[in-house]
Structure formats: C-alpha cells, structure tokens
Amino acid sequence: MFIQVVKKQLDSSTLCPLCQAAMYWVDAEQLEHDFNFHECSHCQHRVFQSEHFTCHCERCTKQRKNLLKETRIQEYKKKKVKDRPTPRLDKISFLHKLFLLAVLDDNIREDSEHKEYIDWNRLKYAPISPNISFQNALIKQLEKEDIICLTEQQDDCATYYINVRLDGYTEPSLFSITHQLRAWFYENLSQGVPFEDSNEVKDVLYLMLYQEVIQFCMFTCKPWNIQIAGHASFRQLCYQLLDQLAVEQIFHLVYTALSYLHEKNALETRNDGFINTHRLKKTIIQYRERAISQRWETPNFPRPEQLPFHKMGEILYFKFLNHDQKILSQPVWHLWQKISPRLGFYSDKRCMHCGSNELDIEYDAQSYVSMICRKCKHRDHYFTQ
C-alpha cells in the first residue's frame, strides 16, 4: 500500500546493512497511522520496525524473485520425481561427470552465494568444452538421460536442476554434487574413481582430442567467414590419425589442407551437406598417403595462443591425468602406456579370495588402499608407499 513520507532527516549514526551508506530517519503515515523507518540514502533500502511492512528496493525485490523461482523449482521437482528415474551420480558416464564438473566448478563455491540450478543461457557460450556445438550436444544428452531436468516446461526455459542421487539422497545440493565430483577428479584417485574401467577414460580422451581438432578447424576458418563442423566419417579419420600422430601433427595436416583449399577457392561459405568437411577429409587423406609413401615426417603445429583453453580439458589433462599442454604433442598410444597401468589398478580391483568385484573401498591417500569384499568379507590391503 502507498506510504506517505512526511519528513526525512539524515541519521549518519545508522548505516545501511546492504551498502553501508548513511540512512535517513523517515516520519511517514499510512491510512492515518503514523510510523517511522530508516531509508538508505544510496540504494533506497528500507528497514522497518514492524514486520507488517516490506522493503521494495531493487536488491530486496530481486532476492524475493529468486526465492520464488527456487520455490517453483522445488515444487516442480516434487511433481516430476514420481514420473522419472533418478540416476546415481556414481553410475553416470565418465564423460557426463567430467562435463558436469566443468559446468559447476567455477560457479559453485563454499565461500560464495550460488543458485541451486544451472542457468544454461548464461553459460552456453563459456569455454566449457573444446567447442560450442559439442557442449550443446552434451547438455542435450544429459537432458535426454534425465540427469538434468528443466525447471519449467516452457519453450524458452534454459534453467536446469540436477536430477541425481548422492549417498542415498535424491535431492543433493549443487555444492554436495560439486564436492563429490572434485573428490573424484582432483584427489589423485584417493577418494574414489569416476569411471567403470580404464577403457572408458581412453574413449573420452580420444573424443576430447578429436574435439580439439574440430575447434582448431573452426578457429582456422573463422577469419575467412567459412563454416566447418565435425562429421561421422571425419571423426573416423581423426581417430585413425590419433593412433599414429600427435594432435599437433594433425593440426599441421588440417592447417595445410585448409590453406590449400582456401587458396583454390574450394571452400563454400556455408557448410551445407558438410561439403567443406568432406573436402577437408579428402585433402588430408591425400596428404597423409603422400607423406607415408615418400616417408615425410609430419611436423607439429603448436596450438595457437589465441585459441581459448576450455574447462573440460583443464580438468581431464591437467588435474585428472596429471599432464600439461604437451599432451597435444605426443601420440595417444605413447601417452596411454604411461596412463593405463595406474587407471587399470583402480578400475580392475577384484577380491583376492573369491574374485568378486563387489568391493567396498577405504582410501588413505598417505599410505594404503583397503578393499573389503561384500560377498566373502575378505579384506585386502595395498600400500601406496
């Protein structure tokens, strides 16, 4: 209801609880009733002595809107929980765990305020994955598998809540989810493993390196205003090349092929029917066959410094696999020889007594790993030092 301000007087002894500016002491009336309140001289925040009045400053209004939105989210989740399964966080794929952590890690912290949902409109152009099309495909996969769910059934809605179980809880907070993902990816496998077997990590590594190649293709074509994208047959070619060459050597083949095609005006502005992708693939195959027949050594083309690095790569290459950016200058088979034994130990653990893989794991990062078989109750100890 309308408040009639009768008199204002600056009270420098009272500071605004929001911005710390001096406040006015206000004499006001409403429906012939006199009352007083403080009003900030800077942000117009009001502090009433009675609970019957509500502040309508910009910040308080925004807080109420956020609270209403989160309440609607909770109500919507409760309505939908009976209609859809809730997957366990430890049972979703390694790729999806990696993507979720890349989305949440920089936004969910103990010492800062955060929302209990993912605002994809705010994040979809952030460098989360090697390229925008890849991260949009991943968000659709998560939605399809009910790992994330829309907060509202509206066409323009792009806010999601995470629909997973964690330690028996069906609605864990985003901080709890992020904390568990960080334990899996950042603690050198001492707090559990985020994969079923080491081949799952290898598949994701190949996929990520392939997406690095796609990102490089897009980066090279952008100054020419030419579109290019990945394709199933081009992906197959890149996987074959990754078995033999480092990513930076593939960069050299891609750059040489694209420069040649651009010089010959053989690239279309639009990549309709993946015409540019198919021409690039054909040219790379010709270069590679010629290099093998004439025994040319393919040089490295360093990753351009202007190419923004992405969060998924930072987590996978640097934190989880304990490598640096030189991971792009070595063939995958050479890298895998170093990586595989360590991952294999943690993923292929079995009971020494009955062979069961149904084990409870107790980790002590400093000295040992203990495994207790759920079937025969046998206990194995592996000392790490």
NUSE-580734 format. One record per residue (C-alpha): residue in one letter; residue number from 1; x, y, z negated. Coordinates in nm, 3 decimals, m for minus. Last residue first. Layout:
REM NUSE-580734
  res    n        x        y        z
    A  NUM        X        Y        Z
...
END
This chain:
REM NUSE-580734
  res    n        x        y        z
    Q  385    5.425   m4.602    0.003
    T  384    5.090   m4.689    0.163
    F  383    5.022   m4.998   m0.045
    Y  382    4.755   m5.229    0.090
    H  381    4.545   m5.407   m0.173
    D  380    4.291   m5.682   m0.105
    R  379    3.994   m5.775   m0.327
    H  378    3.779   m6.085   m0.278
    K  377    3.410   m6.033   m0.366
    C  376    3.312   m6.327   m0.137
    K  375    3.045   m6.148    0.068
    R  374    3.084   m5.776   m0.011
    C  373    3.461   m5.795    0.034
    I  372    3.650   m5.534   m0.169
    M  371    3.923   m5.337    0.012
    S  370    4.185   m5.129   m0.168
    V  369    4.408   m4.869    0.004
    Y  368    4.721   m4.755   m0.181
    S  367    4.967   m4.486   m0.298
    Q  366    4.902   m4.118   m0.257
    A  365    4.585   m4.110   m0.048
    D  364    4.407   m4.342   m0.289
    Y  363    4.124   m4.492   m0.094
    E  362    3.864   m4.747   m0.201
    I  361    3.696   m4.931    0.084
    D  360    3.388   m5.152    0.053
    L  359    3.404   m5.428    0.310
    E  358    3.171   m5.608    0.547
    N  357    3.442   m5.707    0.799
    S  356    3.432   m6.069    0.687
    G  355    3.740   m6.288    0.742
    C  354    3.678   m6.511    0.438
    H  353    3.992   m6.461    0.223
    M  352    4.195   m6.187    0.393
    C  351    3.879   m5.977    0.430
    R  350    3.892   m5.775    0.750
    K  349    4.024   m5.430    0.850
    D  348    4.006   m5.360    1.222
    S  347    3.927   m4.985    1.207
    Y  346    4.188   m4.865    0.955
    F  345    4.471   m5.078    1.092
    G  344    4.375   m5.007    1.451
    L  343    4.391   m4.631    1.402
    R  342    4.753   m4.653    1.284
    P  341    4.856   m4.902    1.552
    S  340    4.683   m4.705    1.835
    I  339    4.838   m4.359    1.801
    K  338    5.201   m4.415    1.902
    Q  337    5.136   m4.651    2.194
    W  336    4.834   m4.435    2.280
    L  335    5.050   m4.133    2.353
    H  334    5.254   m4.323    2.614
    W  333    4.939   m4.466    2.775
    V  332    4.784   m4.118    2.777
    P  331    5.068   m3.969    2.984
    Q  330    5.253   m3.682    2.812
    S  329    5.240   m3.306    2.881
    L  328    4.884   m3.246    2.754
    I  327    4.964   m3.388    2.409
    K  326    5.239   m3.127    2.402
    Q  325    4.968   m2.899    2.259
    D  324    5.036   m3.046    1.916
    H  323    4.979   m3.391    1.770
    N  322    4.845   m3.512    1.434
    L  321    4.571   m3.730    1.590
    F  320    4.295   m3.593    1.361
    K  319    4.413   m3.237    1.297
    F  318    4.600   m3.132    1.614
    Y  317    4.451   m3.331    1.900
    L  316    4.096   m3.402    1.777
    I  315    4.023   m3.093    1.566
    E  314    4.193   m2.836    1.791
    G  313    4.050   m3.007    2.098
    M  312    3.695   m2.987    1.962
    K  311    3.748   m2.621    1.863
    H  310    3.848   m2.495    2.207
    F  309    4.152   m2.321    2.348
    P  308    4.091   m2.013    2.561
    L  307    4.263   m2.021    2.903
    Q  306    4.470   m1.701    2.920
    E  305    4.781   m1.897    2.811
    P  304    4.754   m2.114    3.121
    R  303    4.813   m2.488    3.056
    P  302    5.157   m2.569    3.191
    F  301    5.177   m2.716    3.544
    N  300    5.398   m3.023    3.517
    P  299    5.587   m3.157    3.818
    T  298    5.481   m3.460    4.027
    E  297    5.790   m3.657    4.128
    W  296    5.788   m3.740    4.494
    R  295    5.845   m4.101    4.594
    Q  294    5.751   m4.055    4.962
    S  293    5.473   m4.315    4.949
    I  292    5.370   m4.218    4.594
    A  291    5.362   m3.843    4.664
    R  290    5.171   m3.899    4.991
    E  289    4.909   m4.108    4.814
    R  288    4.878   m3.843    4.542
    Y  287    4.843   m3.554    4.787
    Q  286    4.579   m3.739    4.991
    I  285    4.384   m3.834    4.676
    I  284    4.402   m3.472    4.555
    T  283    4.262   m3.347    4.889
    K  282    3.968   m3.591    4.884
    K  281    3.880   m3.501    4.523
    L  280    3.894   m3.128    4.597
    R  279    3.667   m3.173    4.898
    H  278    3.420   m3.376    4.689
    T  277    3.418   m3.114    4.411
    N  276    3.365   m2.830    4.660
    I  275    3.066   m3.010    4.818
    F  274    2.911   m3.100    4.481
    G  273    2.570   m3.111    4.657
    D  272    2.567   m2.732    4.637
    N  271    2.893   m2.600    4.488
    R  270    2.815   m2.241    4.576
    T  269    3.077   m2.003    4.716
    E  268    3.198   m2.275    4.952
    L  267    3.562   m2.389    4.963
    A  266    3.737   m2.467    5.292
    N  265    3.856   m2.112    5.356
    K  264    4.198   m2.259    5.457
    E  263    4.374   m2.058    5.181
    H  262    4.104   m2.165    4.936
    L  261    4.153   m2.532    5.024
    Y  260    4.533   m2.504    4.984
    S  259    4.503   m2.320    4.652
    L  258    4.251   m2.579    4.528
    A  257    4.481   m2.870    4.619
    T  256    4.794   m2.716    4.465
    Y  255    4.606   m2.618    4.148
    V  254    4.447   m2.962    4.113
    L  253    4.772   m3.154    4.173
    H  252    4.959   m2.930    3.927
    F  251    4.684   m2.961    3.665
    I  250    4.709   m3.339    3.708
    Q  249    5.076   m3.308    3.609
    E  248    4.967   m3.101    3.307
    V  247    4.725   m3.379    3.208
    A  246    5.006   m3.635    3.209
    L  245    5.017   m3.895    3.483
    Q  244    4.966   m4.270    3.536
    D  243    4.656   m4.384    3.344
    L  242    4.532   m4.023    3.347
    L  241    4.528   m4.039    3.729
    Q  240    4.283   m4.330    3.723
    Y  239    4.064   m4.143    3.471
    C  238    4.077   m3.835    3.695
    L  237    3.959   m4.038    3.997
    Q  236    3.667   m4.184    3.801
    R  235    3.570   m3.834    3.686
    F  234    3.575   m3.715    4.046
    S  233    3.338   m4.000    4.140
    A  232    3.100   m3.915    3.852
    H  231    3.105   m3.540    3.921
    G  230    3.253   m3.237    3.748
    A  229    3.191   m2.878    3.847
    I  228    3.301   m2.609    4.091
    Q  227    3.168   m2.265    4.181
    I  226    3.373   m2.008    4.372
    N  225    3.398   m1.642    4.275
    W  224    3.768   m1.643    4.383
    P  223    3.883   m1.526    4.037
    K  222    3.673   m1.811    3.883
    C  221    3.819   m2.094    4.092
    T  220    4.131   m2.154    3.879
    F  219    3.941   m2.131    3.548
    M  218    3.671   m2.369    3.673
    C  217    3.931   m2.626    3.782
    F  216    4.118   m2.587    3.450
    Q  215    3.796   m2.649    3.254
    I  214    3.730   m2.959    3.465
    V  213    4.084   m3.085    3.390
    E  212    4.034   m3.026    3.016
    Q  211    3.703   m3.215    3.049
    Y  210    3.902   m3.515    3.172
    L  209    4.129   m3.480    2.868
    M  208    3.822   m3.481    2.641
    L  207    3.674   m3.788    2.809
    Y  206    4.003   m3.979    2.790
    L  205    4.037   m3.894    2.419
    V  204    3.674   m3.991    2.359
    D  203    3.731   m4.335    2.513
    K  202    4.052   m4.380    2.311
    V  201    3.871   m4.291    1.987
    E  200    3.604   m4.553    2.058
    N  199    3.880   m4.801    2.145
    S  198    4.017   m4.759    1.790
    D  197    3.712   m4.920    1.633
    E  196    3.393   m4.808    1.455
    F  195    3.490   m4.442    1.420
    P  194    3.474   m4.162    1.157
    V  193    3.722   m4.325    0.915
    G  192    3.731   m4.299    0.536
    Q  191    3.877   m4.052    0.285
    S  190    4.248   m4.127    0.340
    L  189    4.209   m4.120    0.717
    N  188    4.460   m3.831    0.745
    E  187    4.235   m3.601    0.542
    Y  186    4.115   m3.368    0.820
    F  185    3.878   m3.576    1.033
    W  184    3.688   m3.793    0.783
    A  183    3.698   m3.550    0.490
    R  182    3.605   m3.261    0.721
    L  181    3.300   m3.458    0.839
    Q  180    3.194   m3.518    0.477
    H  179    3.228   m3.151    0.382
    T  178    3.038   m3.044    0.695
    I  177    2.745   m3.273    0.608
    S  176    2.740   m3.156    0.245
    F  175    2.760   m2.788    0.357
    L  174    2.478   m2.839    0.606
    S  173    2.262   m2.962    0.319
    P  172    2.154   m3.325    0.305
    E  171    1.791   m3.404    0.396
    T  170    1.751   m3.785    0.400
    Y  169    1.981   m3.858    0.105
    G  168    2.119   m4.212    0.077
    D  167    2.484   m4.111    0.088
    L  166    2.416   m3.898    0.397
    R  165    2.110   m3.947    0.617
    V  164    2.085   m3.745    0.936
    N  163    1.841   m3.500    1.100
    I  162    2.045   m3.182    1.147
    Y  161    1.823   m2.874    1.184
    Y  160    1.806   m2.694    1.515
    T  159    1.744   m2.341    1.640
    A  158    1.701   m2.292    2.014
    C  157    1.329   m2.213    2.040
    D  156    1.228   m2.050    2.370
    D  155    0.988   m2.326    2.474
    Q  154    0.836   m2.360    2.126
    Q  153    0.805   m2.668    1.904
    E  152    0.980   m2.519    1.602
    T  151    1.288   m2.621    1.403
    L  150    1.418   m2.824    1.695
    C  149    1.577   m3.153    1.594
    I  148    1.939   m3.269    1.570
    I  147    2.049   m3.631    1.542
    D  146    1.720   m3.731    1.707
    E  145    1.902   m3.926    1.984
    K  144    1.766   m3.693    2.254
    E  143    1.859   m3.384    2.051
    L  142    2.217   m3.503    2.004
    Q  141    2.243   m3.585    2.375
    K  140    2.102   m3.241    2.467
    I  139    2.363   m3.072    2.244
    L  138    2.633   m3.279    2.415
    A  137    2.521   m3.177    2.766
    N  136    2.530   m2.810    2.663
    Q  135    2.881   m2.868    2.524
    F  134    2.999   m3.017    2.853
    S  133    2.839   m2.743    3.067
    I  132    3.011   m2.474    2.859
    N  131    3.365   m2.608    2.899
    P  130    3.651   m2.754    2.691
    S  129    3.433   m2.775    2.379
    I  128    3.345   m2.526    2.102
    P  127    3.469   m2.212    2.279
    A  126    3.154   m2.007    2.196
    Y  125    2.896   m1.963    2.474
    K  124    2.631   m2.185    2.309
    L  123    2.688   m2.047    1.959
    R  122    2.440   m1.762    1.908
    N  121    2.165   m1.922    2.119
    W  120    2.238   m2.250    1.938
    D  119    2.132   m2.119    1.598
    I  118    2.211   m2.425    1.385
    Y  117    2.005   m2.456    1.064
    E  116    2.052   m2.427    0.689
    K  115    2.174   m2.067    0.718
    H  114    2.507   m1.954    0.577
    E  113    2.647   m1.738    0.296
    S  112    3.020   m1.750    0.231
    D  111    3.257   m1.906   m0.024
    E  110    3.157   m2.268    0.031
    R  109    3.198   m2.245    0.407
    I  108    2.978   m2.338    0.702
    N  107    3.033   m2.135    1.020
    D  106    3.389   m2.221    1.128
    D  105    3.345   m2.595    1.073
    L  104    2.984   m2.635    1.188
    V  103    2.996   m2.656    1.569
    A  102    3.334   m2.832    1.588
    L  101    3.222   m3.068    1.309
    L  100    2.908   m3.157    1.503
    F   99    3.111   m3.217    1.821
    L   98    3.354   m3.453    1.648
    K   97    3.072   m3.648    1.482
    H   96    2.898   m3.674    1.820
    L   95    3.211   m3.806    1.988
    F   94    3.276   m4.060    1.709
    S   93    2.923   m4.196    1.754
    I   92    2.654   m4.184    1.487
    K   91    2.667   m4.454    1.219
    D   90    2.849   m4.260    0.943
    L   89    2.587   m3.983    0.954
    R   88    2.303   m4.231    0.907
    P   87    2.024   m4.198    1.160
    T   86    1.680   m4.063    1.056
    P   85    1.407   m4.225    1.260
    R   84    1.121   m4.011    1.394
    D   83    0.749   m3.977    1.324
    K   82    0.746   m3.982    0.943
    V   81    1.013   m3.709    0.921
    K   80    0.816   m3.485    1.156
    K   79    0.578   m3.324    0.906
    K   78    0.848   m3.287    0.639
    K   77    1.087   m3.133    0.890
    Y   76    0.824   m2.879    0.998
    E   75    0.764   m2.776    0.637
    Q   74    1.138   m2.737    0.578
    I   73    1.179   m2.530    0.894
    R   72    0.880   m2.313    0.802
    T   71    1.042   m2.244    0.464
    E   70    1.371   m2.159    0.639
    K   69    1.186   m1.907    0.858
    L   68    1.004   m1.755    0.561
    L   67    1.334   m1.714    0.376
    N   66    1.496   m1.558    0.680
    K   65    1.207   m1.311    0.716
    R   64    1.227   m1.228    0.346
    Q   63    1.601   m1.162    0.371
    K   62    1.549   m0.936    0.674
    T   61    1.287   m0.732    0.491
    C   60    1.520   m0.697    0.192
    R   59    1.803   m0.573    0.418
    E   58    1.595   m0.322    0.614
    C   57    1.430   m0.168    0.308
    H   56    1.078   m0.285    0.222
    C   55    1.115   m0.326   m0.155
    T   54    0.823   m0.497   m0.326
    F   53    0.593   m0.365   m0.601
    H   52    0.387   m0.565   m0.852
    E   51    0.704   m0.686   m1.026
    S   50    0.725   m0.355   m1.214
    Q   49    1.040   m0.153   m1.287
    F   48    1.102   m0.109   m0.918
    V   47    1.440   m0.102   m0.744
    R   46    1.422    0.041   m0.391
    H   45    1.676    0.004   m0.109
    Q   44    1.679    0.320    0.105
    C   43    2.023    0.231    0.253
    H   42    2.217    0.548    0.160
    S   41    2.046    0.748   m0.117
    C   40    1.921    0.427   m0.276
    E   39    1.577    0.451   m0.436
    H   38    1.509    0.403   m0.810
    F   37    1.154    0.367   m0.939
    N   36    0.889    0.555   m1.135
    F   35    0.512    0.525   m1.191
    D   34    0.195    0.736   m1.192
    H   33   m0.144    0.580   m1.113
    E   32   m0.387    0.796   m0.910
    L   31   m0.421    0.527   m0.641
    Q   30   m0.041    0.523   m0.602
    E   29    0.193    0.776   m0.758
    A   28    0.561    0.855   m0.745
    D   27    0.845    1.003   m0.950
    V   26    1.176    0.889   m0.798
    W   25    1.517    0.860   m0.961
    Y   24    1.753    0.869   m0.663
    M   23    2.041    0.628   m0.630
    A   22    2.417    0.660   m0.584
    A   21    2.577    0.420   m0.333
    Q   20    2.691    0.072   m0.440
    C   19    2.573   m0.090   m0.112
    L   18    2.341   m0.367   m0.237
    P   17    2.300   m0.314   m0.613
    C   16    2.260    0.064   m0.556
    L   15    2.442    0.259   m0.825
    T   14    2.291    0.438   m1.126
    S   13    2.493    0.711   m1.300
    S   12    2.466    0.939   m0.996
    D   11    2.092    0.985   m1.051
    L   10    1.976    1.218   m0.774
    Q    9    1.625    1.354   m0.837
    K    8    1.320    1.288   m0.623
    K    7    0.965    1.415   m0.692
    V    6    0.607    1.332   m0.593
    V    5    0.652    1.037   m0.359
    Q    4    0.312    0.895   m0.255
    I    3    0.326    0.517   m0.213
    F    2    0.105    0.362    0.056
    M    1    0.000    0.000    0.000
END
